[in-house]
Amino acid sequence: MGLFLQIVAFMAIILTGHCEDGYSSKLEKIDIDAIIKNDRLLQNHFGCILQGRGCTPEADELKRHIPEIMETCCEKCSDKHKEDAKKMSLFLIDNKPEYVKSMLDKYDPIREYTQKCAEQLKNEGVDLSSF
């Protein structure tokens, strides 16, 4: 689970459109691989998530849901959301740790959700303990 969604993690959905009590299918249209491979796209998405600038509809949808995703440890996330979140989280931890820290500072400043979800994240191979 991760960052873009769970953090991000978590990154990481308070809802205009639900899918079977989950999050909007708009989030499943986010092409995580394209974002990871393109620094401009990555910066644009994080500009939206962190400062509300230049939001695509999908990034705006994600930004609105990040607090709930973090609070609930992504319990409404589909398997696709979790898979994408994990992929993004691992990429960010390894390549852009400053984005992880910025996301956590904004959405989980006292690391309450990071601690609450730590075991679940660790089981998914995501370790945020150093942030």
N, C-alpha and C positions, 0 to 999 in steps of 0.2 A: 504494500500500500504506500502511497507516497504523496509527494509533495505537490505536484501540480494539482493533484487532487488531495491528497491527504495533508499534505503539508500545506502542506504542504501542506503534504504531505499533505496527504490529507487533501494537501493540498485538496486544493485538495475538492452548497447547493440548496437555497431557501425558497422557493419554488414558484415558478410560474407554470411550468409544465412537468407533470410527474409521469413516470412510467411505472406502473404497477407499484405504487408507493415508493418508488425510487426516484432518481433524478432524471431530468429531461434527456431525451434521446439526442438533443443537440450536443451534449458532452461526448457522446460516442462518435461524433463526427470530427472531433479534434484529432488531427494527424500528428501523433506524438513523435513518430520517426522524422517527419518533415521538420518539426520544430527543433528537435535535438540536432539535426544536421545543418540547420541554418541559424547562425547567430543573430541575424536581424529579426527573424521570426521569434526566436527565444526572447530577445530584448523587448520586442513589441508586446508579447504576452505578459511578460513580467512588468512592463510599464503599466499595463492595464491592471493587473492583479495588485500591484503595490501602490500605484499612484492614480489609478483610474483613467489613464491616458490611452488614447488610440485603441479602444476595445473593439474587437470583433464581437459579433453576437455570441459566439461560443465562449470566448474568454470572459465576456461580461457575465454570462450565465454562471460560469465557474466561480468568478469573483464573488457573486452574490451568495453562493452556497458554501464557500470555504469555512465560515464560522461553524455551520452545522456539521460539515464533514469532520472537522477537527473535534468538535464536542462529542460526536457520536462514534468516533473511531471508524468512520466511513460505513456505518452499518446499513445504510440505504444504497450503497454503491453496488452496481452490478459487477459481475466478474470482469467484464471489459474495463470498467472504471478502475477496478483494483489493479488489473494488469498494467494499464497505462500509467497509473499513479506510481506503481513500483518501478516501472521502467524509467519514468521521469525522475523519481527520487534518487535512484541509484546513479543516474547520469549527473544530476545536480550535485550530489554529495561528492562524487569523484572529480567533476570538472568545473563546477560553479558553486562552491560552498558558500560564497557570499550571498547568493540568491536564497539558499536554504536559511541562512541566518536572518536575512531581511524578511523572509516570509514568516519565520517563527517570531521574530521581534514584533511584527505587525499583528499577526493573528493569534499568537500564543506567548505574549511577553513574559509571563511568569512560568512558562513551560508546564502548565497544569495539564494540558491535553497531551503534550508530548510524553509526560510521565504516565498519564492514564492509559495511553495506547501503546506504551513502550513494548510490552510483551508481545502484543499482536504484531506490531511492526517488526520486531526482532524475528518472530516466526516467519515473516515474509522476507527476511534478509535485509531489512532496512534498519540501520542503527543511527538514531539521532542524538545519542547521549553526549556527543562532543559539542553539540550546539546549545 
